[in-house]
Amino acid sequence: MEQRQHKYYVYTLLCLRDLEIYTGLTTDLKRRLFDHSRGLVDSPKIKIPFKLIYYEYFISLEDAKAREKFLKSNVGRAQLKDSLKKTLRDRRSMPYRMF
C-alpha cells in the first residue's frame, strides 16, 4: 500500500500597504491564503491586501521548519529580498500609491 506523502509549504507574502514581507508555514497553501485574506490568521504582521510573492514545497516538516526559520532570520530575509528584487520593485500591480 502506498503511503500518503505530506505537503508543507513555506510562503512569503508582500503586504501592499506598507511593503513589508511575511513568511509562514502551512500544509494547505490555498486555504492559508484564503484565511489570510479573511483576516482569520492570528498575525499582526500581515495586513490586507497582500500578494503571494514566493513559496517552496517540502515533504519533510523538519526541512520546512528549518527553511521558514532561515527566511525569517536577517540573513535569510536579505537573501530573499535580493532574489526577489525585481518583484519588490515592480509597482504596476500594487493598488496603493507609493510615496
N, C-alpha and C positions, 0 to 999 in steps of 0.2 A: 504494500500500500504506500502511495506517495505521501510524503509529509508536506503539509502546507507551509510555505515559506512566509515568514513575517516580512512586513514592509515598514521601513522607517524613513521619514523624510526630515531633512534639516533644510529649513527655508529662511529666506530673508525678504522682508517687506520694506518698502520705502514709504514713509508717511509723507503724503503730498502736501500737508500743511506746513511742516517745518523741515522737511527733507532729512529727517533722522531715519536711521535704519534699525530694524528689529529682527533678530534671529531667533528662531524657535525650533522645536522638535515635535513631530506628530506621527501617528500611524495612518492618518487619513487626511491627506493634504487638501482635497476638495472640501471636506467637511470643516476643517480647521479654518480655511479661508472664509467659508460661509459664516462660521461662528465669529471670526474677527469682524466681518462686515456688519454683523448684527450687534456688535458690542458685547458678545457673550463670553469673551476671553478675558480673564482677570489679569489684565496687563495695562498699567497706566502709560507704558512707553509708546504703544501704537495707537494712533488716532485715525479716525476715518476722515477722508478717504485715504486709501493706501494702494500700492501696486506691488504685486509679486514680481521681484526682480531676479530671484535666484533660488534654486533648490537642488538638493542632492538626494539620491536614493540609496538606502543601505539595507542589507539583510541581517545585519548584526546590530542589536541595540547598543552594545558597548562601543562599537565604532561610531555609531550615530551620536551618542552622548559625547564622545571624545571630540568629534568634529564640531558639534554645537559649542562645546566649551572653548575650543580653539577660536572659532569665529567670533565669539563674544569677548575674547581677550584683545588687548590693544594691538598686538602683532597681527592676529587673525583678522580683526576689523580693518586694519590698514591694508592688508593684502587683498581682502575682499573689495574694499573701495578702489584699490588700484586696478584690479582686474575688471571692475565694472565702471571705470571712469567715464566711458562714453555714455553708458546708460544713465549715470548720475548727472551728466552734463546736459543731456537731452531734455529740453523743457517743452517740446511740442505737445506731448500728451498729458501735460500737467494742467489741471483745471484752475490753479490759482496763479495769480500774477506774482512773480518773484521780484523782490527789490534788491 
